[in-house]
């Protein structure tokens, strides 16, 4: 047993909710907060007096303290300011999303500006505090999970968030892999399984082969623009359109009405999934032009709801097709299906999954907690040199370099086991050239515009010679976190060249250091009283 | 295995890594079945997966393990897929084995270049090369050699042209000696 100071925690940092777990008596357990809550809204609310609220109490502030309450930060983390997701968020989020240096995204709260990793770091700080309060000693190490389909920028930003929160991030772990680990851990089984993970903002499917001590990911596929939030949006549109038809007022034009509408939609989704029908009632959602306060009332049946979201459900199965193809399998080859994420509680998802895989999903797995539990298992195993299971994970996206004319060349295929490296050599194409610029992308298209740009690396410090004379070998490495490292060396002299990243939404070491100090100074107003 | 013995083994393996082919990396025979390859991959992962050494401070041993394990993954990616494995085996059994120990998938550009080199990248080069091939088929080796030499004046660096010229040249000689 590792000494108590060496406890490492597993954190599921979700789009909507987060959860934290540790190993106790050789079993993963979810740690509730002081008020018995086992999952915590990934919401950060900045109060007037400088204190900060995180979790379910912060979520209650989305309407009353809308401008200063940040939610769904995970949808924005690791994105460039010019991306569609950011534009979409700006239209619906009540908090202020602004542009930072190098095309990065920042959140402005009153006169303070935060990077996305800083916001997520506050959620992580709360998770850390929950365990510290429970155990009575400080926690320094953690495994943090991310959607399997997250790209390098998103993984790097999540790792930065952990560091800012004062955590040594032992591993960035893929959520479906974590779920598979929690499912298979300690069971002596040999199975091929699929993990269907529909979260608040992202969808992942991973196909794994698990044995007594080995968890091998055969393939993974996903959609980082598809989650439970999109189901809420469908209900929201339906409610707003009906209200507009009856009263001539578009509730979506006012950000406060929009928040109330959003909250009602989320509740309706949960109710309709549980009870087969949802009664929606929001008192005082807006005022008509004469100043009369108006209420929103509606009833949503399961059949109507299913019709609204059918295309979203179908989209997940297109992704499942892709994953099965990547694993060279058909649905019949699978022994078990594991459902992860709150939205998988919906009957429409369960019946559709059963229909697609021709198999009942596994019962007895909590879709909200299983990822954190898997993260705790991995965290504890990384601290224990005698641990006897091992994870063989893959990179979800093809790594590419930019070539001439807006095209890209493949470097490392998707679904390649990690860690892995590949080298490519370049020659100078001008006399006296002293720099080589390489743009690195992730994605499945040979057109640069259809891939995600990771960054532009500029190598310098190699010998200067005539054109074609100097050869530079560039090595692309994907580490066990799924994070990409690029280095270059002069082939002839073996001299390593220096590298500057010119285009990147990431934080510099200095920025992380400052953010760490700011995070440490921030007081979390913990507790029900604070809300 | 003791820690010390393992450390020595890892260091020895890291040193000769660039001289080993993928079958040697996974410690399987060249005729190994897919099941054997997977079992070997699991066995080597059990020994060298970096997670097993995560508690070690940064050291030469850790670097060696990192290098070895990346190569194990590289070997597995190639050998688990029939099409890649067949090409790889042909590569390492052919000439220049040392240069072909690490599998390289031909990029689209390279494939195009290869095709051009096979039949020639210039219209004149192609014309003489095709004529040479016809001469070879009709066993007119001296004429074939002349045509390949002509083709080479248009594309002096085409390896395929050179190979055919040499082949024809050799046949001319044996032809003469038989007579």
Interface residues (C-beta under 8 A of the other chain):
Chain A: X170 X211 X213 X214 X216 X381 X382 X383 X384 X385 X387 X390 X391 X392 X409 X410 X413 X416 X417 X418 X419 X420 X421 X477 X480
Chain B: X42 X45 X46 X49 X50 X51 X52 X53 X54 X55 X56 X66 X69 X70 X73 X74 X76 X77 X105 X107 X109
